[in-house]
Amino acid sequence: MPVIDAYNKAWENGDVETLEKLIHDDCVFNPHVGGITMGKSDILGFAGSGNAPKSENNRILFENDEVGVAHSIVHFANGSDSEAVMSFMRFKDGQIVSMETGATPISPDYKLIGN
């Protein structure tokens, strides 16, 4: 199973144990908001908090042994506008060692094409 697919499934299920195996100990996550950098423990804490964002229309645009690019529509527990999120990941030893996101806010009345 591709790393991104496994990550998305574990995130969706709040499966912190699986996420711990998928995320490298040296992982650095630079999200598109807040000007912050998160590490593995931050990501795991967020995933297990019950306030983790939910996503739909998850797509893997590209993945090989070194990098992956994914896109999804993300909905936030705090009620802020949903976003179209592009993620770029680097892999090391089959785990995510870095991740960076970029996003575009979506109005509350958006509809996915074809739905």
C-alpha positions, 0 to 999 in steps of 0.5 A: 500500500502506498505510504500516503494511502496508509497515512490517509486511512490511519488519519481518518480512523484516528489510528495513532498507533499506525501513524506512529509507524508511518511517521519518521522520528525526525519528521518535520511538518510545515503546515500552510497556516500559523508559521509553525513547524511541527514534529512527530509528537505534535502530529500524533497528538493532533491526530489523537485529539478528537479535533483532527480535520476530516478530509474527502476526495483524497487523491494521490497525484504522485508517489515513489520511494522518495516523495509524494504529492496529494490533494484533498478537501479538508474540513476543520473541527473549529468550523473554519472554511474548508480548504483544498489542500495540496501536500508534498511529502518526502520519505525516508526508510518508508516513512514520512520524514517531511510534509508541507501543505498549501491550501485554498479556502473554499466557501461553505456552499462548494460542490465537488464536480460530478457530485 
